[in-house]
């Protein structure tokens, strides 16, 4: 199911040659950084809200994160309301 998501959204992974080797963290990081709301909702439907929240927390708590401060703030608010 995730492979279909990758095929449908080539603009999210423009810098990656071998998309088959991407981890879930890398896929969601691209969705958070470059995707639109529909991309996020599709990823959430595929993986489940709990799993997406877990990966988001892992990404934001890294020593060096690639997520923008506004992105982190938005999704912290989103998950605090909808994924308790």
PDB file of N, CA, C and O in Angstrom:
ATOM      1  N   UNK A   1       0.820  -1.188   0.000  1.00  0.00           N
ATOM      2  CA  UNK A   1       0.000   0.000   0.000  1.00  0.00           C
ATOM      3  C   UNK A   1       0.872   1.263   0.000  1.00  0.00           C
ATOM      4  O   UNK A   1       0.564   2.236  -0.688  1.00  0.00           O
ATOM      5  N   UNK A   2       1.946   1.240   0.766  1.00  0.00           N
ATOM      6  CA  UNK A   2       2.845   2.397   0.806  1.00  0.00           C
ATOM      7  C   UNK A   2       3.536   2.572  -0.541  1.00  0.00           C
ATOM      8  O   UNK A   2       3.798   3.701  -0.957  1.00  0.00           O
ATOM      9  N   UNK A   3       3.832   1.484  -1.221  1.00  0.00           N
ATOM     10  CA  UNK A   3       4.477   1.558  -2.539  1.00  0.00           C
ATOM     11  C   UNK A   3       3.570   2.280  -3.539  1.00  0.00           C
ATOM     12  O   UNK A   3       4.057   3.024  -4.389  1.00  0.00           O
ATOM     13  N   UNK A   4       2.262   2.065  -3.443  1.00  0.00           N
ATOM     14  CA  UNK A   4       1.320   2.781  -4.305  1.00  0.00           C
ATOM     15  C   UNK A   4       1.356   4.277  -4.016  1.00  0.00           C
ATOM     16  O   UNK A   4       1.272   5.103  -4.925  1.00  0.00           O
ATOM     17  N   UNK A   5       1.480   4.604  -2.750  1.00  0.00           N
ATOM     18  CA  UNK A   5       1.568   6.013  -2.350  1.00  0.00           C
ATOM     19  C   UNK A   5       2.797   6.662  -2.984  1.00  0.00           C
ATOM     20  O   UNK A   5       2.728   7.792  -3.467  1.00  0.00           O
ATOM     21  N   UNK A   6       3.913   5.950  -2.981  1.00  0.00           N
ATOM     22  CA  UNK A   6       5.144   6.479  -3.573  1.00  0.00           C
ATOM     23  C   UNK A   6       4.977   6.700  -5.073  1.00  0.00           C
ATOM     24  O   UNK A   6       5.441   7.705  -5.611  1.00  0.00           O
ATOM     25  N   UNK A   7       4.324   5.776  -5.736  1.00  0.00           N
ATOM     26  CA  UNK A   7       4.127   5.882  -7.186  1.00  0.00           C
ATOM     27  C   UNK A   7       3.221   7.051  -7.538  1.00  0.00           C
ATOM     28  O   UNK A   7       3.416   7.700  -8.566  1.00  0.00           O
ATOM     29  N   UNK A   8       2.229   7.326  -6.692  1.00  0.00           N
ATOM     30  CA  UNK A   8       1.273   8.399  -6.966  1.00  0.00           C
ATOM     31  C   UNK A   8       1.810   9.793  -6.655  1.00  0.00           C
ATOM     32  O   UNK A   8       1.253  10.788  -7.120  1.00  0.00           O
ATOM     33  N   UNK A   9       2.878   9.873  -5.882  1.00  0.00           N
ATOM     34  CA  UNK A   9       3.387  11.171  -5.422  1.00  0.00           C
ATOM     35  C   UNK A   9       4.873  11.355  -5.747  1.00  0.00           C
ATOM     36  O   UNK A   9       5.676  11.522  -4.829  1.00  0.00           O
ATOM     37  N   UNK A  10       5.255  11.330  -7.009  1.00  0.00           N
ATOM     38  CA  UNK A  10       6.685  11.427  -7.338  1.00  0.00           C
ATOM     39  C   UNK A  10       7.306  12.767  -6.936  1.00  0.00           C
ATOM     40  O   UNK A  10       8.514  12.840  -6.708  1.00  0.00           O
ATOM     41  N   UNK A  11       6.504  13.819  -6.846  1.00  0.00           N
ATOM     42  CA  UNK A  11       7.022  15.134  -6.478  1.00  0.00           C
ATOM     43  C   UNK A  11       7.484  15.204  -5.026  1.00  0.00           C
ATOM     44  O   UNK A  11       8.234  16.110  -4.664  1.00  0.00           O
ATOM     45  N   UNK A  12       7.052  14.266  -4.190  1.00  0.00           N
ATOM     46  CA  UNK A  12       7.500  14.250  -2.798  1.00  0.00           C
ATOM     47  C   UNK A  12       8.902  13.680  -2.661  1.00  0.00           C
ATOM     48  O   UNK A  12       9.605  13.959  -1.690  1.00  0.00           O
ATOM     49  N   UNK A  13       9.302  12.877  -3.642  1.00  0.00           N
ATOM     50  CA  UNK A  13      10.570  12.158  -3.537  1.00  0.00           C
ATOM     51  C   UNK A  13      11.448  12.451  -4.744  1.00  0.00           C
ATOM     52  O   UNK A  13      12.094  11.552  -5.282  1.00  0.00           O
ATOM     53  N   UNK A  14      11.470  13.690  -5.163  1.00  0.00           N
ATOM     54  CA  UNK A  14      12.181  14.108  -6.360  1.00  0.00           C
ATOM     55  C   UNK A  14      13.684  13.869  -6.272  1.00  0.00           C
ATOM     56  O   UNK A  14      14.331  13.711  -7.308  1.00  0.00           O
ATOM     57  N   UNK A  15      14.256  13.837  -5.087  1.00  0.00           N
ATOM     58  CA  UNK A  15      15.705  13.708  -4.955  1.00  0.00           C
ATOM     59  C   UNK A  15      16.173  12.279  -4.699  1.00  0.00           C
ATOM     60  O   UNK A  15      17.359  12.053  -4.459  1.00  0.00           O
ATOM     61  N   UNK A  16      15.271  11.327  -4.747  1.00  0.00           N
ATOM     62  CA  UNK A  16      15.598   9.943  -4.408  1.00  0.00           C
ATOM     63  C   UNK A  16      15.591   9.082  -5.665  1.00  0.00           C
ATOM     64  O   UNK A  16      14.615   9.068  -6.415  1.00  0.00           O
ATOM     65  N   UNK A  17      16.688   8.366  -5.886  1.00  0.00           N
ATOM     66  CA  UNK A  17      16.761   7.493  -7.060  1.00  0.00           C
ATOM     67  C   UNK A  17      16.026   6.178  -6.823  1.00  0.00           C
ATOM     68  O   UNK A  17      15.225   5.761  -7.659  1.00  0.00           O
ATOM     69  N   UNK A  18      16.285   5.525  -5.703  1.00  0.00           N
ATOM     70  CA  UNK A  18      15.691   4.218  -5.423  1.00  0.00           C
ATOM     71  C   UNK A  18      14.625   4.358  -4.338  1.00  0.00           C
ATOM     72  O   UNK A  18      14.906   4.239  -3.146  1.00  0.00           O
ATOM     73  N   UNK A  19      13.420   4.610  -4.776  1.00  0.00           N
ATOM     74  CA  UNK A  19      12.319   4.862  -3.838  1.00  0.00           C
ATOM     75  C   UNK A  19      11.890   3.618  -3.071  1.00  0.00           C
ATOM     76  O   UNK A  19      11.225   3.729  -2.040  1.00  0.00           O
ATOM     77  N   UNK A  20      12.257   2.442  -3.555  1.00  0.00           N
ATOM     78  CA  UNK A  20      11.877   1.194  -2.890  1.00  0.00           C
ATOM     79  C   UNK A  20      12.569   1.015  -1.543  1.00  0.00           C
ATOM     80  O   UNK A  20      12.099   0.245  -0.705  1.00  0.00           O
ATOM     81  N   UNK A  21      13.656   1.701  -1.330  1.00  0.00           N
ATOM     82  CA  UNK A  21      14.428   1.544  -0.096  1.00  0.00           C
ATOM     83  C   UNK A  21      14.102   2.588   0.971  1.00  0.00           C
ATOM     84  O   UNK A  21      14.746   2.624   2.019  1.00  0.00           O
ATOM     85  N   UNK A  22      13.113   3.430   0.711  1.00  0.00           N
ATOM     86  CA  UNK A  22      12.757   4.467   1.673  1.00  0.00           C
ATOM     87  C   UNK A  22      12.090   3.867   2.910  1.00  0.00           C
ATOM     88  O   UNK A  22      11.262   2.961   2.809  1.00  0.00           O
ATOM     89  N   UNK A  23      12.463   4.383   4.068  1.00  0.00           N
ATOM     90  CA  UNK A  23      11.827   3.961   5.321  1.00  0.00           C
ATOM     91  C   UNK A  23      10.523   4.741   5.510  1.00  0.00           C
ATOM     92  O   UNK A  23      10.279   5.739   4.832  1.00  0.00           O
ATOM     93  N   UNK A  24       9.697   4.273   6.436  1.00  0.00           N
ATOM     94  CA  UNK A  24       8.465   5.009   6.747  1.00  0.00           C
ATOM     95  C   UNK A  24       8.780   6.407   7.254  1.00  0.00           C
ATOM     96  O   UNK A  24       8.061   7.361   6.955  1.00  0.00           O
ATOM     97  N   UNK A  25       9.866   6.527   8.029  1.00  0.00           N
ATOM     98  CA  UNK A  25      10.257   7.845   8.540  1.00  0.00           C
ATOM     99  C   UNK A  25      10.579   8.799   7.394  1.00  0.00           C
ATOM    100  O   UNK A  25      10.163   9.957   7.411  1.00  0.00           O
ATOM    101  N   UNK A  26      11.316   8.314   6.403  1.00  0.00           N
ATOM    102  CA  UNK A  26      11.682   9.157   5.262  1.00  0.00           C
ATOM    103  C   UNK A  26      10.455   9.543   4.443  1.00  0.00           C
ATOM    104  O   UNK A  26      10.346  10.674   3.968  1.00  0.00           O
ATOM    105  N   UNK A  27       9.543   8.608   4.283  1.00  0.00           N
ATOM    106  CA  UNK A  27       8.322   8.887   3.525  1.00  0.00           C
ATOM    107  C   UNK A  27       7.488   9.950   4.230  1.00  0.00           C
ATOM    108  O   UNK A  27       7.041  10.908   3.601  1.00  0.00           O
ATOM    109  N   UNK A  28       7.278   9.785   5.530  1.00  0.00           N
ATOM    110  CA  UNK A  28       6.467  10.769   6.256  1.00  0.00           C
ATOM    111  C   UNK A  28       7.168  12.114   6.383  1.00  0.00           C
ATOM    112  O   UNK A  28       6.513  13.156   6.369  1.00  0.00           O
ATOM    113  N   UNK A  29       8.475  12.105   6.506  1.00  0.00           N
ATOM    114  CA  UNK A  29       9.203  13.373   6.551  1.00  0.00           C
ATOM    115  C   UNK A  29       8.975  14.149   5.254  1.00  0.00           C
ATOM    116  O   UNK A  29       8.790  15.366   5.288  1.00  0.00           O
ATOM    117  N   UNK A  30       8.986  13.464   4.123  1.00  0.00           N
ATOM    118  CA  UNK A  30       8.718  14.121   2.839  1.00  0.00           C
ATOM    119  C   UNK A  30       7.280  14.638   2.785  1.00  0.00           C
ATOM    120  O   UNK A  30       7.028  15.729   2.273  1.00  0.00           O
ATOM    121  N   UNK A  31       6.350  13.861   3.309  1.00  0.00           N
ATOM    122  CA  UNK A  31       4.948  14.304   3.333  1.00  0.00           C
ATOM    123  C   UNK A  31       4.803  15.547   4.204  1.00  0.00           C
ATOM    124  O   UNK A  31       4.141  16.507   3.810  1.00  0.00           O
ATOM    125  N   UNK A  32       5.418  15.534   5.386  1.00  0.00           N
ATOM    126  CA  UNK A  32       5.336  16.700   6.275  1.00  0.00           C
ATOM    127  C   UNK A  32       5.984  17.930   5.645  1.00  0.00           C
ATOM    128  O   UNK A  32       5.469  19.038   5.797  1.00  0.00           O
ATOM    129  N   UNK A  33       7.095  17.758   4.946  1.00  0.00           N
ATOM    130  CA  UNK A  33       7.824  18.898   4.398  1.00  0.00           C
ATOM    131  C   UNK A  33       7.310  19.381   3.047  1.00  0.00           C
ATOM    132  O   UNK A  33       7.258  20.586   2.803  1.00  0.00           O
ATOM    133  N   UNK A  34       6.931  18.460   2.168  1.00  0.00           N
ATOM    134  CA  UNK A  34       6.622  18.837   0.784  1.00  0.00           C
ATOM    135  C   UNK A  34       5.185  18.520   0.361  1.00  0.00           C
ATOM    136  O   UNK A  34       4.726  18.988  -0.682  1.00  0.00           O
ATOM    137  N   UNK A  35       4.485  17.738   1.158  1.00  0.00           N
ATOM    138  CA  UNK A  35       3.145  17.328   0.769  1.00  0.00           C
ATOM    139  C   UNK A  35       2.086  18.355   1.115  1.00  0.00           C
ATOM    140  O   UNK A  35       2.328  19.307   1.857  1.00  0.00           O
ATOM    141  N   UNK A  36       0.920  18.138   0.562  1.00  0.00           N
ATOM    142  CA  UNK A  36      -0.218  18.983   0.920  1.00  0.00           C
ATOM    143  C   UNK A  36      -1.118  18.203   1.883  1.00  0.00           C
ATOM    144  O   UNK A  36      -0.792  17.080   2.270  1.00  0.00           O
ATOM    145  N   UNK A  37      -2.225  18.787   2.259  1.00  0.00           N
ATOM    146  CA  UNK A  37      -3.104  18.185   3.251  1.00  0.00           C
ATOM    147  C   UNK A  37      -3.637  16.832   2.764  1.00  0.00           C
ATOM    148  O   UNK A  37      -3.744  15.891   3.550  1.00  0.00           O
ATOM    149  N   UNK A  38      -3.963  16.734   1.498  1.00  0.00           N
ATOM    150  CA  UNK A  38      -4.473  15.478   0.948  1.00  0.00           C
ATOM    151  C   UNK A  38      -3.414  14.373   0.995  1.00  0.00           C
ATOM    152  O   UNK A  38      -3.741  13.210   1.232  1.00  0.00           O
ATOM    153  N   UNK A  39      -2.164  14.729   0.772  1.00  0.00           N
ATOM    154  CA  UNK A  39      -1.075  13.753   0.886  1.00  0.00           C
ATOM    155  C   UNK A  39      -0.983  13.230   2.314  1.00  0.00           C
ATOM    156  O   UNK A  39      -0.820  12.031   2.539  1.00  0.00           O
ATOM    157  N   UNK A  40      -1.090  14.143   3.273  1.00  0.00           N
ATOM    158  CA  UNK A  40      -1.039  13.739   4.675  1.00  0.00           C
ATOM    159  C   UNK A  40      -2.208  12.823   5.025  1.00  0.00           C
ATOM    160  O   UNK A  40      -2.018  11.790   5.668  1.00  0.00           O
ATOM    161  N   UNK A  41      -3.407  13.195   4.605  1.00  0.00           N
ATOM    162  CA  UNK A  41      -4.584  12.382   4.922  1.00  0.00           C
ATOM    163  C   UNK A  41      -4.482  10.989   4.309  1.00  0.00           C
ATOM    164  O   UNK A  41      -4.892  10.004   4.923  1.00  0.00           O
ATOM    165  N   UNK A  42      -3.935  10.909   3.097  1.00  0.00           N
ATOM    166  CA  UNK A  42      -3.772   9.601   2.456  1.00  0.00           C
ATOM    167  C   UNK A  42      -2.758   8.756   3.224  1.00  0.00           C
ATOM    168  O   UNK A  42      -2.986   7.566   3.441  1.00  0.00           O
ATOM    169  N   UNK A  43      -1.652   9.353   3.633  1.00  0.00           N
ATOM    170  CA  UNK A  43      -0.650   8.627   4.421  1.00  0.00           C
ATOM    171  C   UNK A  43      -1.249   8.177   5.751  1.00  0.00           C
ATOM    172  O   UNK A  43      -0.980   7.070   6.217  1.00  0.00           O
ATOM    173  N   UNK A  44      -2.046   9.027   6.348  1.00  0.00           N
ATOM    174  CA  UNK A  44      -2.692   8.698   7.616  1.00  0.00           C
ATOM    175  C   UNK A  44      -3.694   7.556   7.447  1.00  0.00           C
ATOM    176  O   UNK A  44      -3.802   6.692   8.317  1.00  0.00           O
ATOM    177  N   UNK A  45      -4.422   7.548   6.339  1.00  0.00           N
ATOM    178  CA  UNK A  45      -5.365   6.450   6.074  1.00  0.00           C
ATOM    179  C   UNK A  45      -4.625   5.126   5.889  1.00  0.00           C
ATOM    180  O   UNK A  45      -5.079   4.084   6.362  1.00  0.00           O
ATOM    181  N   UNK A  46      -3.498   5.170   5.208  1.00  0.00           N
ATOM    182  CA  UNK A  46      -2.733   3.951   4.933  1.00  0.00           C
ATOM    183  C   UNK A  46      -2.090   3.406   6.200  1.00  0.00           C
ATOM    184  O   UNK A  46      -2.180   2.210   6.478  1.00  0.00           O
ATOM    185  N   UNK A  47      -1.441   4.275   6.970  1.00  0.00           N
ATOM    186  CA  UNK A  47      -0.653   3.837   8.122  1.00  0.00           C
ATOM    187  C   UNK A  47      -1.426   3.859   9.436  1.00  0.00           C
ATOM    188  O   UNK A  47      -1.086   3.131  10.369  1.00  0.00           O
ATOM    189  N   UNK A  48      -2.447   4.675   9.513  1.00  0.00           N
ATOM    190  CA  UNK A  48      -3.181   4.843  10.757  1.00  0.00           C
ATOM    191  C   UNK A  48      -2.656   6.043  11.525  1.00  0.00           C
ATOM    192  O   UNK A  48      -1.464   6.347  11.497  1.00  0.00           O
ATOM    193  N   UNK A  49      -3.557   6.710  12.202  1.00  0.00           N
ATOM    194  CA  UNK A  49      -3.215   7.947  12.914  1.00  0.00           C
ATOM    195  C   UNK A  49      -2.193   7.702  14.020  1.00  0.00           C
ATOM    196  O   UNK A  49      -1.278   8.502  14.215  1.00  0.00           O
ATOM    197  N   UNK A  50      -2.350   6.603  14.736  1.00  0.00           N
ATOM    198  CA  UNK A  50      -1.444   6.303  15.843  1.00  0.00           C
ATOM    199  C   UNK A  50      -0.008   6.107  15.341  1.00  0.00           C
ATOM    200  O   UNK A  50       0.936   6.607  15.953  1.00  0.00           O
ATOM    201  N   UNK A  51       0.153   5.387  14.241  1.00  0.00           N
ATOM    202  CA  UNK A  51       1.488   5.134  13.680  1.00  0.00           C
ATOM    203  C   UNK A  51       2.100   6.428  13.147  1.00  0.00           C
ATOM    204  O   UNK A  51       3.289   6.677  13.340  1.00  0.00           O
ATOM    205  N   UNK A  52       1.296   7.247  12.481  1.00  0.00           N
ATOM    206  CA  UNK A  52       1.796   8.520  11.945  1.00  0.00           C
ATOM    207  C   UNK A  52       2.231   9.433  13.088  1.00  0.00           C
ATOM    208  O   UNK A  52       3.263  10.095  12.992  1.00  0.00           O
ATOM    209  N   UNK A  53       1.456   9.471  14.160  1.00  0.00           N
ATOM    210  CA  UNK A  53       1.824  10.286  15.321  1.00  0.00           C
ATOM    211  C   UNK A  53       3.126   9.785  15.931  1.00  0.00           C
ATOM    212  O   UNK A  53       3.993  10.580  16.294  1.00  0.00           O
ATOM    213  N   UNK A  54       3.261   8.484  16.044  1.00  0.00           N
ATOM    214  CA  UNK A  54       4.479   7.895  16.611  1.00  0.00           C
ATOM    215  C   UNK A  54       5.707   8.272  15.771  1.00  0.00           C
ATOM    216  O   UNK A  54       6.744   8.642  16.321  1.00  0.00           O
ATOM    217  N   UNK A  55       5.594   8.180  14.464  1.00  0.00           N
ATOM    218  CA  UNK A  55       6.716   8.531  13.585  1.00  0.00           C
ATOM    219  C   UNK A  55       6.981  10.029  13.632  1.00  0.00           C
ATOM    220  O   UNK A  55       8.138  10.449  13.633  1.00  0.00           O
ATOM    221  N   UNK A  56       5.931  10.838  13.669  1.00  0.00           N
ATOM    222  CA  UNK A  56       6.105  12.290  13.787  1.00  0.00           C
ATOM    223  C   UNK A  56       6.888  12.635  15.048  1.00  0.00           C
ATOM    224  O   UNK A  56       7.821  13.436  15.001  1.00  0.00           O
ATOM    225  N   UNK A  57       6.513  12.034  16.174  1.00  0.00           N
ATOM    226  CA  UNK A  57       7.225  12.305  17.424  1.00  0.00           C
ATOM    227  C   UNK A  57       8.679  11.887  17.340  1.00  0.00           C
ATOM    228  O   UNK A  57       9.555  12.567  17.873  1.00  0.00           O
ATOM    229  N   UNK A  58       8.936  10.792  16.686  1.00  0.00           N
ATOM    230  CA  UNK A  58      10.314  10.339  16.497  1.00  0.00           C
ATOM    231  C   UNK A  58      11.097  11.343  15.653  1.00  0.00           C
ATOM    232  O   UNK A  58      12.244  11.662  15.967  1.00  0.00           O
ATOM    233  N   UNK A  59      10.478  11.840  14.583  1.00  0.00           N
ATOM    234  CA  UNK A  59      11.138  12.803  13.704  1.00  0.00           C
ATOM    235  C   UNK A  59      11.408  14.130  14.417  1.00  0.00           C
ATOM    236  O   UNK A  59      12.497  14.689  14.291  1.00  0.00           O
ATOM    237  N   UNK A  60      10.439  14.625  15.150  1.00  0.00           N
ATOM    238  CA  UNK A  60      10.596  15.949  15.784  1.00  0.00           C
ATOM    239  C   UNK A  60      11.550  15.927  16.968  1.00  0.00           C
ATOM    240  O   UNK A  60      12.132  16.954  17.317  1.00  0.00           O
ATOM    241  N   UNK A  61      11.716  14.754  17.591  1.00  0.00           N
ATOM    242  CA  UNK A  61      12.582  14.668  18.765  1.00  0.00           C
ATOM    243  C   UNK A  61      14.014  14.291  18.442  1.00  0.00           C
ATOM    244  O   UNK A  61      14.831  14.111  19.346  1.00  0.00           O
ATOM    245  N   UNK A  62      14.320  14.173  17.175  1.00  0.00           N
ATOM    246  CA  UNK A  62      15.709  13.902  16.803  1.00  0.00           C
ATOM    247  C   UNK A  62      16.576  15.094  17.174  1.00  0.00           C
ATOM    248  O   UNK A  62      16.113  16.232  17.255  1.00  0.00           O
ATOM    249  N   UNK A  63      17.827  14.798  17.391  1.00  0.00           N
ATOM    250  CA  UNK A  63      18.762  15.876  17.747  1.00  0.00           C
ATOM    251  C   UNK A  63      18.796  16.937  16.646  1.00  0.00           C
ATOM    252  O   UNK A  63      18.809  18.136  16.923  1.00  0.00           O
ATOM    253  N   UNK A  64      18.810  16.483  15.415  1.00  0.00           N
ATOM    254  CA  UNK A  64      18.775  17.406  14.273  1.00  0.00           C
ATOM    255  C   UNK A  64      17.586  16.999  13.405  1.00  0.00           C
ATOM    256  O   UNK A  64      17.601  15.944  12.770  1.00  0.00           O
ATOM    257  N   UNK A  65      16.578  17.828  13.384  1.00  0.00           N
ATOM    258  CA  UNK A  65      15.362  17.510  12.635  1.00  0.00           C
ATOM    259  C   UNK A  65      15.289  18.332  11.359  1.00  0.00           C
ATOM    260  O   UNK A  65      15.808  19.446  11.291  1.00  0.00           O
ATOM    261  N   UNK A  66      14.644  17.774  10.358  1.00  0.00           N
ATOM    262  CA  UNK A  66      14.450  18.487   9.098  1.00  0.00           C
ATOM    263  C   UNK A  66      13.060  19.110   9.005  1.00  0.00           C
ATOM    264  O   UNK A  66      12.695  19.674   7.973  1.00  0.00           O
ATOM    265  N   UNK A  67      12.302  19.009  10.067  1.00  0.00           N
ATOM    266  CA  UNK A  67      10.961  19.598  10.072  1.00  0.00           C
ATOM    267  C   UNK A  67      11.030  21.066  10.482  1.00  0.00           C
ATOM    268  O   UNK A  67      11.758  21.438  11.403  1.00  0.00           O
ATOM    269  N   UNK A  68      10.265  21.880   9.788  1.00  0.00           N
ATOM    270  CA  UNK A  68      10.212  23.313  10.118  1.00  0.00           C
ATOM    271  C   UNK A  68       9.439  23.524  11.414  1.00  0.00           C
ATOM    272  O   UNK A  68       8.583  22.716  11.774  1.00  0.00           O
ATOM    273  N   UNK A  69       9.740  24.600  12.102  1.00  0.00           N
ATOM    274  CA  UNK A  69       9.093  24.895  13.387  1.00  0.00           C
ATOM    275  C   UNK A  69       7.574  25.027  13.228  1.00  0.00           C
ATOM    276  O   UNK A  69       6.825  24.556  14.084  1.00  0.00           O
ATOM    277  N   UNK A  70       7.115  25.654  12.155  1.00  0.00           N
ATOM    278  CA  UNK A  70       5.678  25.808  11.928  1.00  0.00           C
ATOM    279  C   UNK A  70       5.011  24.453  11.677  1.00  0.00           C
ATOM    280  O   UNK A  70       3.882  24.219  12.108  1.00  0.00           O
ATOM    281  N   UNK A  71       5.706  23.584  10.992  1.00  0.00           N
ATOM    282  CA  UNK A  71       5.184  22.245  10.728  1.00  0.00           C
ATOM    283  C   UNK A  71       5.049  21.467  12.025  1.00  0.00           C
ATOM    284  O   UNK A  71       4.031  20.819  12.267  1.00  0.00           O
ATOM    285  N   UNK A  72       6.078  21.533  12.856  1.00  0.00           N
ATOM    286  CA  UNK A  72       6.051  20.839  14.145  1.00  0.00           C
ATOM    287  C   UNK A  72       4.904  21.374  14.992  1.00  0.00           C
ATOM    288  O   UNK A  72       4.158  20.594  15.584  1.00  0.00           O
ATOM    289  N   UNK A  73       4.757  22.681  15.058  1.00  0.00           N
ATOM    290  CA  UNK A  73       3.691  23.285  15.855  1.00  0.00           C
ATOM    291  C   UNK A  73       2.317  22.843  15.363  1.00  0.00           C
ATOM    292  O   UNK A  73       1.465  22.457  16.164  1.00  0.00           O
ATOM    293  N   UNK A  74       2.097  22.897  14.057  1.00  0.00           N
ATOM    294  CA  UNK A  74       0.802  22.526  13.503  1.00  0.00           C
ATOM    295  C   UNK A  74       0.446  21.083  13.848  1.00  0.00           C
ATOM    296  O   UNK A  74      -0.656  20.807  14.323  1.00  0.00           O
ATOM    297  N   UNK A  75       1.379  20.170  13.609  1.00  0.00           N
ATOM    298  CA  UNK A  75       1.062  18.762  13.831  1.00  0.00           C
ATOM    299  C   UNK A  75       1.031  18.398  15.307  1.00  0.00           C
ATOM    300  O   UNK A  75       0.347  17.445  15.681  1.00  0.00           O
ATOM    301  N   UNK A  76       1.740  19.116  16.149  1.00  0.00           N
ATOM    302  CA  UNK A  76       1.574  18.910  17.591  1.00  0.00           C
ATOM    303  C   UNK A  76       0.149  19.263  18.005  1.00  0.00           C
ATOM    304  O   UNK A  76      -0.473  18.531  18.775  1.00  0.00           O
ATOM    305  N   UNK A  77      -0.366  20.370  17.502  1.00  0.00           N
ATOM    306  CA  UNK A  77      -1.747  20.758  17.798  1.00  0.00           C
ATOM    307  C   UNK A  77      -2.736  19.753  17.219  1.00  0.00           C
ATOM    308  O   UNK A  77      -3.700  19.369  17.882  1.00  0.00           O
ATOM    309  N   UNK A  78      -2.496  19.334  15.994  1.00  0.00           N
ATOM    310  CA  UNK A  78      -3.380  18.364  15.340  1.00  0.00           C
ATOM    311  C   UNK A  78      -3.433  17.054  16.129  1.00  0.00           C
ATOM    312  O   UNK A  78      -4.517  16.554  16.429  1.00  0.00           O
ATOM    313  N   UNK A  79      -2.275  16.503  16.461  1.00  0.00           N
ATOM    314  CA  UNK A  79      -2.250  15.218  17.156  1.00  0.00           C
ATOM    315  C   UNK A  79      -2.751  15.341  18.599  1.00  0.00           C
ATOM    316  O   UNK A  79      -3.324  14.388  19.127  1.00  0.00           O
ATOM    317  N   UNK A  80      -2.550  16.477  19.237  1.00  0.00           N
ATOM    318  CA  UNK A  80      -3.051  16.625  20.603  1.00  0.00           C
ATOM    319  C   UNK A  80      -4.587  16.649  20.627  1.00  0.00           C
ATOM    320  O   UNK A  80      -5.207  16.260  21.617  1.00  0.00           O
ATOM    321  N   UNK A  81      -5.183  17.107  19.535  1.00  0.00           N
ATOM    322  CA  UNK A  81      -6.646  17.150  19.468  1.00  0.00           C
ATOM    323  C   UNK A  81      -7.240  15.851  18.934  1.00  0.00           C
ATOM    324  O   UNK A  81      -8.258  15.388  19.450  1.00  0.00           O
ATOM    325  N   UNK A  82      -6.633  15.258  17.920  1.00  0.00           N
ATOM    326  CA  UNK A  82      -7.253  14.123  17.231  1.00  0.00           C
ATOM    327  C   UNK A  82      -6.625  12.762  17.502  1.00  0.00           C
ATOM    328  O   UNK A  82      -7.198  11.743  17.115  1.00  0.00           O
ATOM    329  N   UNK A  83      -5.475  12.713  18.148  1.00  0.00           N
ATOM    330  CA  UNK A  83      -4.815  11.411  18.370  1.00  0.00           C
ATOM    331  C   UNK A  83      -4.338  11.301  19.805  1.00  0.00           C
ATOM    332  O   UNK A  83      -3.137  11.228  20.064  1.00  0.00           O
ATOM    333  N   UNK A  84      -5.249  11.291  20.708  1.00  0.00           N
ATOM    334  CA  UNK A  84      -4.880  11.218  22.131  1.00  0.00           C
ATOM    335  C   UNK A  84      -4.545   9.843  22.558  1.00  0.00           C
ATOM    336  O   UNK A  84      -4.216   9.621  23.723  1.00  0.00           O
TER     337      UNK A  84
END
